[in-house]
């Protein structure tokens, strides 16, 4: 049941980024053009799509691209430094969440691999014990 919670959390992370950018005014307004807002919102959508697909590495890549778009918009004078800072703060928070989720996924995968190896070892041990008993039993009869 833990695995079912993972994708939900990833979607929540992506949604939190979208919400944070939306609340910080990432829509066309007097501060910047509709094209700039659309570009940034498209970047948010790409992060959300990757997270929804359970592609954490892809979401991280898309998030890095969004950060570059944010920096480029600032450099071109398309957004204010305050807007850039607000978006960057959201990006940093989501990056931390994605990193944590990646770490948890890797840990869960390692734990699963360890469990499989332990089960294989137990099966081998049981098989070896079974063969050992069978040999001693037949040796004693013969």
C-alpha positions as CSV (number, residue, x, y, z in Angstrom):
1,X,0.0,0.0,0.0
2,X,3.0,2.3,0.4
3,X,3.6,2.3,-3.4
4,X,0.1,3.7,-3.9
5,X,0.9,6.7,-1.8
6,X,4.1,7.4,-3.8
7,X,2.4,8.5,-7.0
8,X,-0.2,10.5,-5.1
9,X,2.6,12.4,-3.3
10,X,4.4,13.1,-6.6
11,X,1.2,14.6,-8.1
12,X,0.7,16.6,-4.9
13,X,4.3,18.0,-5.3
14,X,3.7,19.0,-8.9
15,X,0.3,20.5,-8.0
16,X,1.9,22.4,-5.2
17,X,4.4,24.0,-7.6
18,X,1.5,24.9,-10.0
19,X,-0.4,26.4,-7.2
20,X,2.5,28.3,-5.8
21,X,3.3,29.8,-9.2
22,X,-0.4,30.6,-9.8
23,X,-0.7,32.2,-6.4
24,X,2.4,34.2,-7.0
25,X,0.7,35.8,-10.0
26,X,2.0,33.6,-12.8
27,X,-0.6,34.9,-15.2
28,X,-0.6,37.7,-17.6
29,X,-0.8,41.0,-15.8
30,X,0.7,44.4,-15.8
31,X,4.1,43.0,-14.7
32,X,4.7,40.9,-17.8
33,X,3.3,39.6,-21.0
34,X,0.9,36.8,-21.7
35,X,3.7,35.1,-23.6
36,X,6.0,35.1,-20.6
37,X,3.2,33.8,-18.3
38,X,2.4,31.1,-20.8
39,X,6.0,30.0,-21.1
40,X,6.4,29.7,-17.3
41,X,3.0,28.0,-17.0
42,X,4.0,25.5,-19.7
43,X,7.2,24.7,-17.7
44,X,5.0,24.0,-14.7
45,X,2.8,21.8,-16.7
46,X,5.8,19.8,-17.9
47,X,7.0,19.3,-14.3
48,X,3.5,18.2,-13.3
49,X,3.2,15.8,-16.2
50,X,6.5,14.1,-15.4
51,X,5.6,13.8,-11.8
52,X,2.2,12.4,-12.6
53,X,3.9,9.8,-14.9
54,X,6.0,8.8,-11.8
55,X,9.1,10.1,-13.6
56,X,11.0,11.8,-10.8
57,X,14.2,12.2,-12.7
58,X,12.2,13.7,-15.6
59,X,10.4,16.0,-13.2
60,X,13.8,17.2,-11.8
61,X,15.0,17.8,-15.4
62,X,11.8,19.8,-16.2
63,X,12.2,21.7,-13.0
64,X,15.7,22.7,-14.0
65,X,14.4,23.8,-17.3
66,X,11.8,25.9,-15.6
67,X,14.4,27.5,-13.4
68,X,16.3,28.5,-16.6
69,X,13.2,29.9,-18.1
70,X,12.6,31.9,-14.9
71,X,16.2,33.2,-15.0
72,X,16.0,34.0,-18.7
73,X,12.7,35.9,-18.1
74,X,14.5,38.0,-15.4
75,X,17.6,38.6,-17.6
76,X,15.4,39.8,-20.4
77,X,13.4,42.1,-18.1
78,X,10.2,40.1,-18.7
79,X,9.5,39.6,-15.0
80,X,10.4,41.6,-11.9
81,X,13.1,40.5,-9.5
82,X,10.3,40.0,-6.8
83,X,8.4,37.7,-9.1
84,X,11.6,35.8,-10.1
85,X,12.4,35.3,-6.4
86,X,8.9,34.0,-5.6
87,X,9.0,31.5,-8.5
88,X,12.6,30.5,-7.5
89,X,11.5,29.9,-3.9
90,X,8.8,27.6,-5.2
91,X,11.2,25.8,-7.5
92,X,13.7,25.2,-4.6
93,X,11.0,23.8,-2.4
94,X,9.7,21.5,-5.1
95,X,13.2,20.4,-5.9
96,X,13.8,19.4,-2.3
97,X,10.5,17.5,-2.2
98,X,11.3,15.7,-5.5
99,X,14.8,14.8,-4.2
100,X,13.3,13.4,-1.0
101,X,10.8,11.4,-3.0
102,X,13.6,10.0,-5.2
103,X,15.6,9.1,-2.1
104,X,12.6,7.3,-0.7
105,X,11.9,5.4,-4.0
106,X,15.5,4.3,-4.1
107,X,15.4,3.2,-0.5
108,X,12.2,1.2,-1.1
109,X,13.8,-0.4,-4.2
110,X,16.9,-1.4,-2.3
111,X,14.8,-2.8,0.5
112,X,12.8,-4.8,-2.0
113,X,15.9,-6.2,-3.5
114,X,17.3,-7.1,-0.1
115,X,14.1,-8.9,0.7
116,X,14.2,-10.8,-2.5
117,X,17.8,-11.9,-1.8
118,X,16.9,-12.9,1.7
119,X,14.0,-15.0,0.4
120,X,16.3,-16.6,-2.2
121,X,18.8,-17.4,0.5
122,X,16.1,-18.9,2.7
123,X,14.8,-21.1,-0.2
124,X,18.3,-22.2,-0.9
125,X,18.9,-23.0,2.7
126,X,15.7,-25.0,2.9
127,X,16.5,-26.9,-0.3
128,X,20.0,-27.7,1.0
129,X,18.5,-29.0,4.3
130,X,16.0,-31.1,2.4
131,X,18.7,-32.7,0.3
132,X,20.9,-33.3,3.3
133,X,18.0,-35.1,5.1
134,X,17.2,-37.1,2.1
135,X,20.8,-38.3,1.6
136,X,21.3,-39.3,5.2
137,X,18.0,-41.1,5.2
138,X,18.8,-43.1,2.1
139,X,22.4,-43.7,3.3
140,X,21.0,-45.2,6.5
141,X,18.6,-47.4,4.7
142,X,21.1,-48.8,2.1
